[in-house]
């Protein structure tokens, strides 16, 4: 499943987006960024914690995290990360521990090393969503959370038809508009070490959703 998007194509697409990404998507994704950050901070608690932001892109989210949240950002696109590094330097974001070019489905990170994994507008754009989610769970501490913000495909009706028709073009741009919520719940059931905590539509029109999974205190670190 999911091999219809390839890593090289995604990296190429986001290299093209990098110079204009903030202008095109900054406002569109603002509500999603705010919801993800709020959920991550709540999961970390008052004392703060370690957050892995997967698909950190140009770092639009980074200035909005509380200073007791320490962040590692990864992305497949080096041009996007260069923009993020400029943002970190300009805004003196000392709580960002680093940035790295990394494949989300094969992360060179230790097991159980983060309190929260945040992935905004990512899971429908990676070549292998289930393998990527396995990696999120692997690096998450027991009791920690996976926080996703994404467009989830309609299950029926005119929007479903539009998404199916638009899908071939969208794949060339780097994402799957018809991605069903069922893939996430099927993954969680197969994995066995996570549980769904929340699925909530986001303003203004509910086209995007906040989805949270909690890592169980015991269970497999990968599916």
N, C-alpha and C positions, 0 to 999 in steps of 0.2 A: 504493500500500500504506500502511496505517496511518492513513488519514484518519478512522477510526471514533472517535477521541478528538480533541477540539478544545482549543485552548489556553485559551480562556475557561473551559471546563468544568473543566480541570485546576486553573487558578488559583482558581476558586471552591471546588473540593473541598478544596484545601490550605489555603485561608483558614479553612474550617470546622475542619480538623484542627489548626490552629496552637495553640490553647489547650491541647489535650490530647495533642498528638503525643508528647511525651517520655514521658508516663505510659503511653500505650497501646503505643508501639512501641520505647521505649528499650531494654528488656531483650530483646525479640524480635529486634531487629536488631544486638544487641551483638557477636555473633561476626562478623557480616559487616563491621561497622565496623572491628573489630580486624584482620581479614584484609586489608581494603583499605588501611588505614594502613600495615601492615607491608610490603605489596607496594609501595606508593608510596615509602616510605623506602628500601627496598632498591633500587628503580629509580633513585632520586636519588643513592645512594651516600653515602659517609662525609662528603663536603663539603656535602651538602644540595642543595637546588634549589628550583625554583618548581613549585607544584602548583595546578592549577585544580580545585576541587571543584564539580562541576555538581550542582544539586539539593542544595545545602548545608543547606537547611531551617532548623531551629532551631539548627544549629551543634553538634549532639551530638558530632561527630567532632573538632571543632577543638581542644579541650584536650589531645587525645591525640597529636597530631603532635609530633615532635622540634622543638626551637627553631631548628634550622638549616634547617627546611622553611618556606618562605614561601608563604602560601596566599592565593589569591583565591577567594572563594566567590560563586557566582551561583545564583539561583533565580527561578522565575516568580512566586512568592508573596511579596508585600511583608509580610504579617503574619508569615510564617515568618521572614523576614529580620530583622524587628524583634526577635523572640526571640533570634536569633543575635547581633545587636548587643549585646543586654543581656548575653549570656553572655561575649562578648569583653571587655566593660567590667568585669564582675564578676571575671573570672579573669585580667585584664591580659594578654591574648594579643597581645603585640607582634609576633609573627610572622605575624599575619593582616593582609595588606596592604589588604584591603578587601572589601566586599560590594556586590553590584549586582543589581538586578532585570533579568533578561535572558532572552530566548528561546534555549534551547540549540541550536535549529536555525538561528539567525541571530545569532551572537555578535559583538558589536562589540569584537573583540579582534584583535591583530596575528597574522599567520602566524608559526608556529614560535617561540612565545614561552613555552612551558611544557615542563618536563621530564616531567611526568606529568599526565594528566587522570584524575580519579577521579569515577565516577558510581555512586552506591549507590542501588539500587532506583529507578532513573530510566528506563532505556532501554525498559522495557515500559509506561511511563506517559506518554511523549511522543507527540504526534500523528504525527510522522514520524521513526521510529527511524533509518532509513538516512541521511536528511539530517542528523540530529543526530550520527551517527557520523562523517559526512564532516567536520562542523565540529570534532569532537574531533581528528581526524587533521590538519586544517588548522592548528590552533593548537599542535600538538605539534612539538617539535624532532626532527630525525632521530635515531633511536636511543632516543627517549623511549617511554613506554608509556601506553596506555589501560587503566585498571583498572576493571572493572565488577563489581559485586556485584548479583545479581538472582535472582529465582525464574525458572527456565526450565521451560516446559511439558513435561509427560511426552509421550513419543512414542507410547505405547500403554497399554492396560490400564485399570483402574478410575479411576486418578487422571486420566488423559487425558479420560475421559468426564465426570468431575466438573468438570474445568476448563472444558470446552466448555459444560456446563450452567450453570456459575456465571458465565461470561464476560459475559452481558448486564448483570447486576447489578454486576459488578466494573468495567465500563466507566463506569457512573454514579459509581462511587467513585474512578475515575481511573487504572485500570491494566488490563492484559491478562494474566490468569492462564495462558492457553494459549499464550503467546509461545514459538515453537520456536527451538531453538538454530540450526537451519538458516538462519534469517534473518541471524544474525550471520556465519556462515561464507560465505553467499552474498554478503553485503555486502563482506567482506574480499576475496573473489575478484574481485568487480567493481571494487573500489577500486584494487587493485593496488599500493598503497603501504604496506600493513601485512601482518603475519603473525600468526597465532594462536600465542601462547606457552604458554598454560596454560588448562585448564578443570578446576576442582577443586570437588567438593561440600564444603559446609561443615557442621560440627556444628550442632545435635545430630542431625538426621535427614536431612540432605542436601537439604532443600527449596530451599535457596539455593546458589548457586555463585559462586565467584570465577573471573572470565574476564579474561585479559590478552592484549592485542595490542601488538606492538612496531611502531613507525614505522620503515620502512626508511630507509637512508641516502640513497636516491634514489628517485624515483617521484613520482606526482601528489600534490598537497596536498589534493585533493578528488576524490571519485569521479565 
